[in-house]
Amino acid sequence: MSITQDIRDAFSRRDNALNQLIISNALVFAVLIILKAIFFITQTSGVYVLIMRQLALSSDGMVLLRHPWTLLTYAFVHEGFLHILFNMLNLYWFGQLIREYLGDRRLVSIYVLGALVGALFFLLAYNFIPVLQPGLGLPVIGASASVTAIIVAAATLLPDYTFMLILLGPVKIKWIALAVVLISLAGINGGNPGGEITHLGGALLGFVFIKQLKAGRDMGRPVVAVGDWFGRLFQPRPAMKVTHRSPVSVGRATAAASKTAPSATPPEEVDLILDKISRSGYESLSKEEKQKLFRASQQ
């Protein structure tokens, strides 16, 4: 099977959001590497600079008005192997937790909203903080804001979940998230203040997203709605088929569907289940509790 077919298969599945995010980042990285090499050989490196201007997020508001799509595209662009490697590893490790407990759609919602809030922090910082204003116009790229949002969201959802780290042994993810935030704070006065500020925006989004979700409010619904709209836009419409059914048969079908359809899990029950996971781990859940959590992730 060809690489192209593998990629198509990965994007054709509806329950494969984590892999799709990683593949999207990897594809953009690979394409940019190829283009950069071509432009270098042909001595047209200026074209590469123009391409990056279409993808990177500028701190200049006037540039952003001409390139509004960069509020999101910057979160899929990397330059440097280590940059994308660490971002994708963290996305995979922590994204698995979000995907398992909250579902694919909320994983994508946190990624997208983390990028948007990180972009907002970046723009506000360079336009309103005096010490950063001399750098107005500098761009930012990378998935770090989105990945930080996912890290903090996972730590807020499951603070006592433990990762085994090389040299350190078992570490609860709440301490990992705290370290990520502190490193970003410490890096503001370093060589990449813009990038660190986007991390902090993503971190705040991840924390607020889970707190709101536990309160019964899903901040990701607009993202899901927009995604569904685009999905319908590019999905071919099936041929219309007209059937005639009697009112009696329709009533029977509706009654049967209402008996078999699973009822929605109340937010209060989801809260209790998540608290139990935090205390005792996922394996402590009963089969019924796992089913309720799965149904809640599909709502």
ZIJO-V821324 format. One record per residue. N is the residue number from 1. OMEGA is omega in whole degrees, 0 to 359 (999 if undefined). Layout:
N,OMEGA
N,OMEGA
This chain:
1,184
2,177
3,180
4,180
5,177
6,180
7,178
8,179
9,181
10,182
11,179
12,180
13,181
14,183
15,188
16,188
17,183
18,179
19,180
20,177
21,181
22,180
23,179
24,178
25,181
26,180
27,178
28,179
29,182
30,180
31,180
32,177
33,180
34,180
35,180
36,179
37,180
38,182
39,177
40,181
41,182
42,178
43,177
44,184
45,178
46,179
47,179
48,178
49,178
50,178
51,180
52,177
53,179
54,185
55,184
56,178
57,178
58,177
59,178
60,183
61,181
62,177
63,180
64,179
65,179
66,181
67,185
68,181
69,182
70,174
71,180
72,185
73,181
74,183
75,177
76,186
77,178
78,171
79,184
80,185
81,182
82,180
83,182
84,181
85,182
86,178
87,182
88,176
89,179
90,177
91,181
92,183
93,184
94,177
95,177
96,180
97,180
98,181
99,183
100,187
101,184
102,177
103,184
104,185
105,180
106,173
107,179
108,179
109,180
110,179
111,183
112,181
113,176
114,177
115,183
116,180
117,175
118,177
119,179
120,178
121,181
122,182
123,180
124,182
125,184
126,180
127,186
128,177
129,187
130,184
131,181
132,185
133,175
134,179
135,181
136,183
137,178
138,179
139,174
140,176
141,174
142,181
143,188
144,179
145,180
146,181
147,177
148,177
149,180
150,178
151,182
152,177
153,179
154,180
155,177
156,180
157,185
158,188
159,184
160,174
161,189
162,172
163,173
164,181
165,178
166,179
167,183
168,182
169,183
170,179
171,178
172,188
173,176
174,178
175,176
176,180
177,179
178,179
179,180
180,181
181,181
182,178
183,178
184,177
185,181
186,183
187,182
188,180
189,179
190,185
191,182
192,183
193,181
194,179
195,181
196,179
197,176
198,177
199,182
200,176
201,177
202,180
203,180
204,180
205,181
206,180
207,183
208,181
209,182
210,178
211,178
212,179
213,178
214,178
215,177
216,180
217,181
218,181
219,184
220,183
221,177
222,179
223,179
224,181
225,179
226,178
227,178
228,180
229,178
230,178
231,178
232,182
233,185
234,180
235,180
236,181
237,177
238,179
239,182
240,180
241,183
242,175
243,180
244,179
245,180
246,178
247,182
248,182
249,177
250,179
251,179
252,180
253,179
254,179
255,180
256,180
257,181
258,179
259,186
260,184
261,178
262,179
263,180
264,179
265,180
266,179
267,181
268,179
269,177
270,178
271,181
272,180
273,180
274,176
275,179
276,177
277,180
278,183
279,192
280,180
281,184
282,183
283,180
284,182
285,173
286,180
287,180
288,179
289,177
290,179
291,179
292,179
293,178
294,180
295,180
296,181
297,180
298,183
299,999
